[in-house]
């Protein structure tokens, strides 16, 4: 069911006086289940639109439009399809008590996979759902495979339907859809020979499997060793070697890398990051593949153009995994800006020290690391640590930091040099 949340001024929907809050029930006789259906069915130039108003009145509109003319209906967000799994490494189990409500949502929705590139397991997609993906050509999809051996995947996801993954992928690929896949690597669960098997099975499915990302499991103080543990350096090194073997074959046979170890895998192994060519078209940044490389390359490219801030102190706030990269570049930034540069490496107490990325830093941990602000300080905070309402993951609002750290100036940014160059 889709409800109208907004109507664009001057649009066809506006001219028809469609009501906000009305339900769109059918288009050309086809039931409208969600926003994906709405997008597909509104693509016709001639349509019969059936709505039910907030007061229960049914109205049918006959619409003719030129190709490209927008209808002007903005739907309310769909209800998220929740996860049916109980994964042994589930991020939900790593939340502290009192974490904000959105962090408790176990989403596993193929619509988010299609629209935002979120990875889903397909365990809550039955035969009809799979056929819908095929009929509506919902591609590319992003699928968390983790393991292709049925018993291994069922054990990881704690779901008897998890073992169907290879059949599901064959159906999708056989219909011409494309899929990006990932493995969250859990030591002694799906590594070693199991990872070899997963790589081989996915490769054998053909070029419809567009990529395979291998990501080390991330755990907090609340789910560490319950029952999964973190990778050790030697284990991460072994994974990189397995990935490199798959990449060599992919490069020879298909002309690109295909299989990628996430940045955190290199950090866990104590290895230098690969160069930009490793990441091909860079489509997997959101999965942690090449995000650090992109960050440091953007910094190196723009740092010499940083505005002069003589007499000031620039404080770069980051997590422990990124701190060494910024510390290596601090002198160059100081020379370009003529300012003192201080890299503030923040230990995550909210989730625990096993969580080292900047995007999961809490506001209180940042405050503890910074101490008092002073006149002339320019503090750069990682924008990825804030949500759309400028609230940190521990529910601390950004304005609290601004108040506590005054008279220091605070800026946020995904790129340090961009934040420093802003007016």
WOHU-V693322 format. One record per backbone hydrogen bond with DSSP energy under -0.5 kcal/mol. NH is the residue of the N-H (numbers start at 1). CO is the residue of the C=O. E is the energy in kcal/mol with one decimal. If there is no record, write none. Layout:
nh=NH co=CO e=E
nh=NH co=CO e=E
This chain:
nh=2 co=24 e=-0.8
nh=4 co=22 e=-2.5
nh=5 co=3 e=-0.6
nh=5 co=74 e=-2.5
nh=6 co=74 e=-2.1
nh=8 co=72 e=-2.4
nh=11 co=8 e=-1.7
nh=12 co=70 e=-0.9
nh=13 co=71 e=-3.0
nh=15 co=11 e=-2.3
nh=16 co=12 e=-2.0
nh=17 co=14 e=-1.1
nh=18 co=13 e=-2.2
nh=21 co=4 e=-2.7
nh=22 co=19 e=-1.8
nh=23 co=52 e=-2.9
nh=24 co=2 e=-2.8
nh=25 co=23 e=-0.8
nh=25 co=50 e=-2.3
nh=26 co=50 e=-1.1
nh=27 co=30 e=-2.2
nh=28 co=48 e=-2.8
nh=30 co=27 e=-2.1
nh=32 co=25 e=-2.4
nh=33 co=31 e=-0.8
nh=38 co=34 e=-2.2
nh=39 co=35 e=-2.3
nh=40 co=36 e=-2.2
nh=41 co=37 e=-3.1
nh=42 co=38 e=-2.1
nh=43 co=40 e=-1.2
nh=44 co=41 e=-0.9
nh=47 co=63 e=-2.5
nh=49 co=47 e=-0.6
nh=49 co=61 e=-3.0
nh=50 co=26 e=-2.9
nh=50 co=48 e=-0.6
nh=51 co=49 e=-0.5
nh=51 co=59 e=-3.0
nh=52 co=23 e=-2.3
nh=53 co=57 e=-2.8
nh=56 co=53 e=-2.3
nh=59 co=51 e=-2.4
nh=61 co=49 e=-3.0
nh=63 co=47 e=-3.0
nh=63 co=61 e=-0.6
nh=65 co=45 e=-2.2
nh=69 co=66 e=-2.1
nh=70 co=68 e=-0.5
nh=74 co=6 e=-2.6
nh=74 co=72 e=-0.5
nh=75 co=73 e=-0.6
nh=76 co=3 e=-2.7
nh=82 co=80 e=-0.6
nh=83 co=106 e=-4.3
nh=86 co=157 e=-2.6
nh=88 co=156 e=-2.3
nh=90 co=87 e=-1.6
nh=93 co=90 e=-0.6
nh=94 co=91 e=-1.2
nh=95 co=92 e=-1.7
nh=99 co=96 e=-1.6
nh=100 co=393 e=-0.5
nh=103 co=100 e=-1.8
nh=104 co=101 e=-2.0
nh=105 co=102 e=-1.1
nh=106 co=104 e=-0.6
nh=107 co=105 e=-1.4
nh=108 co=81 e=-2.6
nh=110 co=108 e=-0.5
nh=112 co=109 e=-1.0
nh=113 co=109 e=-1.4
nh=114 co=110 e=-2.2
nh=115 co=111 e=-2.3
nh=116 co=112 e=-2.6
nh=117 co=112 e=-0.7
nh=117 co=113 e=-1.0
nh=118 co=112 e=-1.4
nh=120 co=142 e=-2.3
nh=125 co=122 e=-1.4
nh=126 co=124 e=-0.7
nh=130 co=126 e=-2.6
nh=131 co=127 e=-2.2
nh=132 co=128 e=-2.0
nh=133 co=129 e=-2.0
nh=134 co=130 e=-1.7
nh=135 co=131 e=-3.3
nh=136 co=132 e=-2.7
nh=137 co=134 e=-1.0
nh=138 co=133 e=-2.3
nh=139 co=137 e=-1.4
nh=140 co=178 e=-0.6
nh=141 co=178 e=-2.1
nh=143 co=141 e=-0.5
nh=143 co=180 e=-3.1
nh=144 co=120 e=-3.1
nh=145 co=143 e=-1.0
nh=145 co=182 e=-1.8
nh=146 co=182 e=-1.9
nh=147 co=145 e=-2.6
nh=153 co=149 e=-2.6
nh=154 co=150 e=-2.6
nh=155 co=151 e=-1.6
nh=156 co=152 e=-2.0
nh=157 co=153 e=-2.7
nh=158 co=154 e=-1.5
nh=159 co=154 e=-0.9
nh=162 co=159 e=-1.6
nh=163 co=160 e=-0.6
nh=164 co=161 e=-1.8
nh=165 co=162 e=-1.3
nh=168 co=164 e=-2.3
nh=169 co=165 e=-2.7
nh=170 co=166 e=-2.3
nh=171 co=167 e=-2.1
nh=172 co=168 e=-2.2
nh=173 co=169 e=-2.9
nh=174 co=170 e=-2.6
nh=175 co=171 e=-1.1
nh=176 co=173 e=-1.8
nh=177 co=172 e=-2.2
nh=179 co=208 e=-2.7
nh=180 co=141 e=-3.1
nh=181 co=211 e=-2.5
nh=182 co=143 e=-1.6
nh=183 co=213 e=-2.7
nh=185 co=183 e=-0.8
nh=185 co=215 e=-3.2
nh=186 co=184 e=-0.6
nh=187 co=185 e=-0.5
nh=187 co=229 e=-0.5
nh=189 co=186 e=-2.1
nh=190 co=186 e=-1.8
nh=194 co=191 e=-1.8
nh=196 co=192 e=-2.1
nh=197 co=193 e=-2.3
nh=198 co=194 e=-2.3
nh=199 co=195 e=-2.8
nh=200 co=196 e=-2.5
nh=201 co=197 e=-2.9
nh=202 co=198 e=-2.5
nh=203 co=199 e=-2.4
nh=204 co=200 e=-2.2
nh=205 co=201 e=-0.7
nh=205 co=202 e=-0.7
nh=206 co=203 e=-1.7
nh=209 co=206 e=-1.8
nh=210 co=179 e=-2.2
nh=210 co=208 e=-1.1
nh=211 co=179 e=-0.8
nh=212 co=258 e=-2.4
nh=213 co=181 e=-2.1
nh=214 co=260 e=-2.9
nh=215 co=183 e=-3.0
nh=215 co=213 e=-0.6
nh=217 co=185 e=-2.0
nh=221 co=351 e=-3.4
nh=223 co=220 e=-1.0
nh=224 co=220 e=-1.3
nh=225 co=228 e=-2.7
nh=226 co=223 e=-1.7
nh=226 co=228 e=-0.7
nh=228 co=88 e=-0.6
nh=236 co=232 e=-2.4
nh=237 co=233 e=-2.3
nh=238 co=234 e=-1.9
nh=239 co=235 e=-2.0
nh=240 co=236 e=-2.2
nh=241 co=237 e=-1.9
nh=242 co=238 e=-2.0
nh=243 co=239 e=-2.8
nh=244 co=240 e=-2.8
nh=245 co=241 e=-1.9
nh=246 co=242 e=-1.8
nh=247 co=243 e=-2.5
nh=248 co=244 e=-2.2
nh=249 co=245 e=-1.6
nh=250 co=246 e=-2.4
nh=251 co=247 e=-2.9
nh=252 co=248 e=-1.8
nh=253 co=249 e=-2.5
nh=254 co=250 e=-3.3
nh=255 co=250 e=-1.0
nh=255 co=251 e=-0.6
nh=256 co=250 e=-0.7
nh=259 co=257 e=-3.0
nh=260 co=212 e=-2.7
nh=262 co=214 e=-2.5
nh=263 co=288 e=-2.8
nh=265 co=262 e=-1.3
nh=266 co=262 e=-1.1
nh=266 co=263 e=-0.6
nh=267 co=263 e=-2.1
nh=268 co=264 e=-2.4
nh=269 co=265 e=-1.7
nh=270 co=266 e=-0.8
nh=270 co=267 e=-0.7
nh=271 co=266 e=-2.7
nh=278 co=275 e=-1.6
nh=279 co=276 e=-1.5
nh=280 co=277 e=-1.3
nh=282 co=279 e=-2.8
nh=285 co=282 e=-0.7
nh=287 co=284 e=-1.5
nh=288 co=285 e=-2.2
nh=289 co=284 e=-1.7
nh=290 co=288 e=-0.8
nh=294 co=290 e=-2.5
nh=295 co=291 e=-2.0
nh=296 co=292 e=-2.7
nh=297 co=293 e=-2.4
nh=298 co=294 e=-2.3
nh=299 co=295 e=-2.1
nh=300 co=296 e=-2.7
nh=301 co=297 e=-2.1
nh=302 co=298 e=-1.6
nh=303 co=299 e=-2.1
nh=305 co=302 e=-1.7
nh=306 co=303 e=-1.7
nh=309 co=337 e=-3.7
nh=311 co=338 e=-0.9
nh=312 co=309 e=-1.9
nh=313 co=376 e=-1.4
nh=314 co=312 e=-0.5
nh=314 co=340 e=-3.4
nh=315 co=313 e=-0.5
nh=315 co=378 e=-2.5
nh=316 co=314 e=-0.6
nh=316 co=342 e=-2.5
nh=317 co=315 e=-0.7
nh=317 co=380 e=-2.4
nh=318 co=344 e=-2.2
nh=320 co=346 e=-0.6
nh=321 co=356 e=-2.0
nh=322 co=356 e=-0.5
nh=323 co=319 e=-1.4
nh=324 co=320 e=-0.6
nh=325 co=322 e=-0.7
nh=326 co=322 e=-1.6
nh=327 co=323 e=-2.8
nh=328 co=324 e=-1.9
nh=329 co=325 e=-0.6
nh=329 co=326 e=-0.7
nh=330 co=326 e=-0.7
nh=330 co=327 e=-0.6
nh=333 co=329 e=-2.0
nh=334 co=330 e=-2.5
nh=335 co=331 e=-2.2
nh=336 co=332 e=-2.0
nh=337 co=333 e=-2.6
nh=338 co=334 e=-1.9
nh=339 co=334 e=-0.6
nh=340 co=312 e=-2.3
nh=342 co=314 e=-3.2
nh=344 co=316 e=-3.0
nh=344 co=342 e=-0.6
nh=345 co=343 e=-0.8
nh=346 co=318 e=-2.6
nh=346 co=344 e=-0.6
nh=347 co=345 e=-0.5
nh=348 co=355 e=-0.5
nh=349 co=347 e=-0.9
nh=355 co=352 e=-1.9
nh=356 co=354 e=-0.7
nh=360 co=357 e=-1.0
nh=361 co=358 e=-1.6
nh=366 co=362 e=-1.9
nh=367 co=363 e=-2.4
nh=368 co=364 e=-2.3
nh=369 co=365 e=-1.9
nh=370 co=366 e=-2.1
nh=371 co=367 e=-2.2
nh=377 co=374 e=-2.1
nh=378 co=313 e=-2.9
nh=379 co=377 e=-0.5
nh=379 co=409 e=-3.2
nh=380 co=315 e=-2.9
nh=380 co=378 e=-0.5
nh=381 co=379 e=-0.6
nh=381 co=411 e=-3.1
nh=383 co=413 e=-1.6
nh=385 co=382 e=-1.7
nh=386 co=383 e=-1.9
nh=387 co=391 e=-1.6
nh=390 co=387 e=-2.1
nh=392 co=396 e=-2.9
nh=393 co=361 e=-0.7
nh=393 co=385 e=-0.6
nh=395 co=392 e=-2.1
nh=397 co=395 e=-0.6
nh=398 co=390 e=-2.7
nh=400 co=397 e=-1.0
nh=401 co=397 e=-1.0
nh=402 co=398 e=-2.1
nh=403 co=399 e=-2.3
nh=404 co=400 e=-2.6
nh=405 co=401 e=-2.4
nh=406 co=402 e=-0.6
nh=406 co=403 e=-0.6
nh=408 co=405 e=-2.3
nh=409 co=377 e=-2.8
nh=411 co=379 e=-3.1
nh=413 co=381 e=-1.8
nh=419 co=415 e=-2.2
nh=420 co=416 e=-2.3
nh=421 co=417 e=-1.5
nh=422 co=418 e=-0.9
